[in-house]
Amino acid sequence: MFKWFHRSKNNHSKHLSEFKERLVMQELASLDIEAIKQFALKDWELGETHGLPHWQRVERNGIILATSEVNITVVRLFAYLHDKCRIDNGCDIEHGKRAAIMINGIRHTLLKELTDNEFELLSKACELHTTTLRTGNLTIDTCFDADRLDLERVGIVPYPNKMATSKGEYYAKNLSEFYDLAVLLTME
């Protein structure tokens, strides 16, 4: 009677296994994500709307969206750094540019393990995440969609045609499936 439910649940389990495998394969190596989180939280005064709970969801969303072609290290770093330079929770169109400038200041300390290419991807993702629909680079575009799939926290439903990746578009069209996966990933 409820075969569709069991099939769906098994499909979610398969997706969850794929996410875990991807994380194991692309660990952050010697990069300390906890140090990045602490850096992002230092002097943070804007609360949770663009703070730690949002950053954690962006990280989770990026893990869900990532494919084998996506640099998961860049996506996870983006999650904790992209809003670090906001000056308010409203319309702050320049915060991405400020974040790109800010990460230059930690290039040789907290981000010293990044390759030049990874650093450039992170910088561009931070700089462009509020002003650019898509870049054509799958890692940067995954960063964009990971952030956009958390827009409901501010009362905005993610529009499929405003997503940068095909997976982002799919999940924007199928938000309940996305939220089911997000819950499963959070529970693991």
C-alpha positions as CSV (number, residue, x, y, z in Angstrom):
1,M,0.0,0.0,0.0
2,F,2.8,2.4,0.9
3,K,5.5,1.2,-1.5
4,W,6.2,4.8,-2.7
5,F,7.1,5.7,0.9
6,H,9.6,2.8,1.3
7,R,11.1,3.4,-2.1
8,S,11.5,7.1,-1.2
9,K,13.0,6.3,2.1
10,N,15.5,3.9,0.5
11,N,16.4,6.5,-2.0
12,H,17.1,9.0,0.8
13,S,19.3,6.4,2.5
14,K,21.2,6.0,-0.8
15,H,21.7,9.7,-1.1
16,L,22.8,9.9,2.5
17,S,25.4,7.2,1.9
18,E,26.7,9.1,-1.1
19,F,27.0,12.3,1.0
20,K,29.0,10.5,3.7
21,E,31.3,8.8,1.1
22,R,31.9,12.2,-0.5
23,L,32.8,13.7,2.9
24,V,35.2,10.9,3.7
25,M,36.8,11.1,0.3
26,Q,37.2,14.9,0.4
27,E,38.0,15.7,4.0
28,L,39.4,19.0,4.9
29,A,42.8,17.4,5.4
30,S,44.8,19.6,7.8
31,L,42.4,22.5,7.5
32,D,40.7,23.1,10.8
33,I,37.0,23.9,10.2
34,E,36.5,24.5,13.9
35,A,39.1,27.3,13.8
36,I,37.2,28.8,10.8
37,K,33.9,28.6,12.7
38,Q,35.5,30.3,15.7
39,F,36.9,33.0,13.5
40,A,33.5,33.6,11.9
41,L,31.8,33.9,15.3
42,K,34.4,36.3,16.7
43,D,32.8,39.7,17.1
44,W,29.6,38.5,15.4
45,E,26.8,40.7,16.6
46,L,23.9,40.2,14.1
47,G,22.3,37.2,15.7
48,E,21.1,34.0,14.1
49,T,19.5,35.2,10.8
50,H,22.9,35.3,9.1
51,G,24.8,33.7,11.9
52,L,25.9,30.2,13.0
53,P,22.6,28.3,12.5
54,H,22.4,29.7,9.0
55,W,26.1,28.9,8.3
56,Q,25.6,25.3,9.5
57,R,22.6,24.9,7.2
58,V,24.6,26.3,4.3
59,E,27.3,23.8,5.0
60,R,24.7,20.9,5.2
61,N,23.0,22.2,2.0
62,G,26.4,22.3,0.2
63,I,27.1,18.7,1.2
64,I,23.7,17.6,-0.2
65,L,24.3,19.5,-3.4
66,A,27.9,18.6,-4.0
67,T,28.9,16.2,-6.8
68,S,32.2,14.6,-7.3
69,E,33.2,17.6,-9.5
70,V,32.6,20.1,-6.6
71,N,35.4,21.1,-4.2
72,I,33.7,20.4,-0.9
73,T,36.4,22.1,1.1
74,V,35.6,25.4,-0.7
75,V,31.9,24.9,-0.2
76,R,32.3,24.2,3.6
77,L,34.5,27.2,4.0
78,F,32.1,29.4,2.1
79,A,29.4,28.4,4.5
80,Y,31.2,29.9,7.5
81,L,32.8,33.0,5.8
82,H,30.3,34.3,3.2
83,D,28.3,36.4,5.6
84,K,31.1,37.2,8.1
85,C,31.3,40.9,6.9
86,R,27.6,41.8,7.0
87,I,26.9,45.1,8.8
88,D,23.2,44.4,9.1
89,N,20.6,41.7,8.5
90,G,18.8,43.8,5.8
91,C,19.9,44.6,2.3
92,D,23.7,44.7,2.5
93,I,24.7,44.2,-1.1
94,E,28.4,44.9,-0.5
95,H,29.0,42.2,2.2
96,G,30.2,39.7,-0.3
97,K,32.9,42.0,-1.6
98,R,33.9,42.7,2.0
99,A,34.1,39.0,2.7
100,A,36.4,38.5,-0.3
101,I,38.7,41.2,1.0
102,M,38.5,39.8,4.6
103,I,39.6,36.3,3.5
104,N,42.7,37.8,1.9
105,G,43.7,38.7,5.4
106,I,43.6,35.1,6.6
107,R,45.1,33.6,3.4
108,H,48.4,32.8,5.1
109,T,47.0,31.8,8.5
110,L,43.6,30.0,8.7
111,L,43.5,29.4,4.9
112,K,47.2,28.5,4.4
113,E,46.4,24.9,3.4
114,L,44.3,26.0,0.4
115,T,45.7,25.8,-3.0
116,D,45.7,29.0,-5.0
117,N,42.8,27.7,-7.1
118,E,40.8,26.8,-4.0
119,F,41.4,30.2,-2.5
120,E,40.4,31.9,-5.8
121,L,37.2,29.8,-5.9
122,L,36.4,30.7,-2.3
123,S,37.1,34.4,-2.8
124,K,34.9,34.6,-5.9
125,A,32.1,32.6,-4.3
126,C,32.0,35.1,-1.3
127,E,32.4,38.1,-3.5
128,L,29.6,37.2,-6.0
129,H,27.1,35.3,-3.9
130,T,24.6,38.2,-3.6
131,T,25.1,39.8,-7.0
132,T,25.5,36.9,-9.5
133,L,23.0,34.3,-10.5
134,R,25.5,31.7,-11.8
135,T,29.1,31.6,-12.9
136,G,29.4,28.4,-14.8
137,N,31.9,27.1,-12.2
138,L,30.2,24.1,-10.4
139,T,32.0,24.7,-7.1
140,I,31.1,28.4,-6.9
141,D,27.5,27.8,-8.1
142,T,27.1,25.1,-5.5
143,C,28.0,27.7,-2.9
144,F,25.4,30.0,-4.2
145,D,22.7,27.3,-4.2
146,A,23.6,26.1,-0.7
147,D,22.9,29.6,0.5
148,R,19.8,30.1,-1.6
149,L,18.2,26.9,-0.3
150,D,18.2,28.5,3.2
151,L,16.2,31.6,2.1
152,E,13.0,30.4,3.7
153,R,14.5,31.4,7.1
154,V,13.8,35.0,5.9
155,G,10.4,34.3,4.3
156,I,11.6,33.8,0.7
157,V,10.9,30.5,-1.1
158,P,13.8,29.5,-3.3
159,Y,12.8,29.8,-7.0
160,P,14.0,27.0,-9.3
161,N,14.9,29.4,-12.1
162,K,17.1,31.4,-9.7
163,M,19.3,28.5,-8.8
164,A,22.8,28.1,-10.2
165,T,23.0,24.3,-10.5
166,S,20.8,21.6,-11.9
167,K,20.7,19.9,-8.4
168,G,19.8,23.3,-6.8
169,E,17.0,23.7,-9.3
170,Y,15.7,20.2,-8.7
171,Y,15.6,20.7,-5.0
172,A,14.0,24.1,-5.3
173,K,11.3,22.3,-7.2
174,N,11.1,19.5,-4.7
175,L,11.7,21.2,-1.3
176,S,10.0,18.5,0.7
177,E,12.4,16.0,-0.6
178,F,15.3,18.4,0.1
179,Y,14.1,18.9,3.7
180,D,13.8,15.1,4.2
181,L,17.4,14.7,3.1
182,A,18.5,17.6,5.3
183,V,16.8,16.0,8.3
184,L,18.4,12.7,7.6
185,L,21.9,14.2,7.2
186,T,21.5,16.2,10.4
187,M,20.4,13.1,12.3
188,E,23.4,11.1,11.2
